[in-house]
Amino acid sequence: MNKLTIAFDVDGTLIRNDTEEIIMNERIVVLLQVLSSFKNVKIIVWSWRWEDWARYVVSKLWLEDEVDWYASKNHKWKDKDWKHIFEPDIKPDIAIDDIQACNLWVINLICKEK
């Protein structure tokens, strides 16, 4: 059985990015929880702010049991057209993010949390 790798972004996706507090975006957190219950799904939580930030947020949201892996998106800033450039070490099958100014991977699901 091949596993489908789904990567969830932290800021603006799993949590709100309009406050210094860690406040979850409930429907995205529920989506992560539901998808993690499938046998052939591997959940990655990543952030442009580094792997440690992803781990910290997941622990604050009590999601450790649902997450298989943590990573940094390796944000390289923006190109001449102001599109975000990422060079992560992993390539998920599906990326769930709030940034629409870039194509992260094969399938990109852009949430409407803003």
C-alpha positions in Angstrom: 0.0 0.0 0.0 1.5 3.3 -1.1 1.1 6.2 1.4 -0.1 9.5 0.3 1.9 12.3 1.9 -0.1 15.4 2.9 1.7 18.5 4.2 0.0 21.1 6.4 1.4 24.5 6.7 1.4 26.2 10.2 1.0 29.9 10.0 -2.2 31.0 8.3 -3.3 27.4 7.8 -3.3 25.4 11.1 -3.2 28.6 13.2 -4.2 32.2 12.6 -1.5 34.5 11.6 -3.1 37.8 12.7 -2.1 37.4 16.4 0.9 36.5 18.5 -1.2 33.9 20.3 -1.5 30.3 19.0 -5.1 30.2 17.9 -6.1 27.2 15.8 -8.1 27.4 12.6 -10.5 24.7 13.7 -11.7 23.4 10.4 -8.2 22.9 9.1 -7.2 21.1 12.4 -10.2 18.9 12.1 -9.2 18.1 8.5 -5.7 17.1 9.7 -7.3 14.9 12.3 -9.7 13.2 9.8 -7.0 12.6 7.2 -4.6 11.2 9.8 -7.1 8.4 10.5 -6.6 6.9 7.0 -4.3 3.9 6.8 -2.5 5.1 3.7 -1.9 8.8 4.7 1.2 10.3 6.1 0.8 13.7 7.7 3.6 16.2 7.7 3.4 19.6 9.4 5.9 22.1 8.1 6.6 25.8 8.3 8.6 28.5 6.6 9.7 29.4 10.2 11.6 26.1 10.6 10.8 22.6 11.8 11.1 23.5 15.5 8.2 26.0 15.1 6.1 23.3 13.5 6.8 20.9 16.4 6.0 23.6 18.9 2.6 24.5 17.4 1.6 20.9 17.0 2.4 20.3 20.7 0.3 23.4 21.7 -2.6 22.1 19.6 -2.3 18.6 21.1 -1.8 17.0 17.7 1.3 14.9 18.2 -0.5 11.6 17.7 -1.8 12.7 14.3 1.5 13.9 12.9 4.0 11.6 11.3 6.8 14.1 10.4 7.9 17.7 10.8 9.8 19.8 8.3 10.9 23.2 7.2 9.7 24.5 3.9 13.1 26.2 3.5 11.7 29.5 2.4 14.2 31.3 0.2 12.2 34.6 0.1 10.6 35.8 -3.1 11.5 36.0 -6.8 11.4 39.1 -9.0 7.6 38.7 -9.3 7.2 38.5 -5.5 6.2 34.8 -5.6 7.4 32.8 -2.7 10.3 30.4 -3.3 10.6 27.2 -1.2 13.2 24.5 -1.4 12.1 21.8 1.2 13.8 18.4 1.5 10.5 16.6 1.1 8.0 16.6 -1.7 4.4 15.9 -0.5 1.7 14.6 -2.7 -0.7 17.3 -1.4 0.2 20.6 0.2 -2.4 22.5 2.2 -1.4 26.1 2.6 -2.7 29.7 2.8 -0.2 31.0 0.2 -1.6 31.2 -3.3 1.3 33.0 -4.9 3.2 29.8 -5.5 2.7 26.2 -6.5 4.1 24.1 -3.7 3.7 20.6 -5.2 1.6 18.4 -7.4 -1.7 19.2 -5.7 -2.1 22.5 -3.8 -5.1 23.1 -1.7 -5.3 26.8 -0.7 -7.3 27.4 2.4 -9.6 30.5 2.9 -8.7 31.2 6.5 -7.8 34.9 6.0 
